[in-house]
Amino acid sequence: MAALLAGWLLPRDAALIWTAFVVSTIALPTLLPVLAAIVPRRAGINARSHLRALARDAALAAAQFALLICLLAHQAWLMADAIGRTLIRLLVTRRNLLQWVTAAQANLSARLDLKEPIGA
């Protein structure tokens, strides 16, 4: 959202290019499966059924892309809220922080599995 807003402050032609770039980066993950499905994976597939399946995939990708664009502001708000809460907890309150356990610490702890005898 911030990238779109910053791009819209540019002159008109640059703003259009910037917006197209940002929107294409949002669209790319939904369109990659459709692009990968253009060539049939199995031999002997009817061209009509393949094109029908490809059209369904394209429609699904378009719907997902439209939903991502519609919910972009909400996602940006949720992420900004999470970043703000994290910074406040880290820098100000120092409360409700996660307690991380490294892989080395996890390996040193007692293993609880069925092979270990009870009381060992």
Phi, psi and omega in degrees: 000317179295323179295320177294315180297319178295321179294327181287348176277349179283167173302162192306310183294318179293325178295321178294317179295316180298315180296318178297321179295313181295316180294324178292327176290333176283324183282332187303313180298329180279335183270341182302316177298326179292317178296323179289336183268003181298316177270126180298143182278329182249148176281154176084014179276133177297134182299322181295315180291325177295316179294325177294317177294322178294321178294321176297318178296320179294321178294320177296318179296320179295320178294318178296319178297316179297320178295319177298318180293318180296325184263011183298317181294320179295316177299319179297320179296315179298318180292319178296321177297315180295319179295316179298315179298318180296316180296320178295318180292323181286319190260335187246293190277328183058027179243158179058038176273150176289147176254106185277143174240120180287166178296324179295319178293323179294324179290330180283338182287163181295136179269133179246101176219175185286339181285336183281131180292151181290135179085005180279000000 
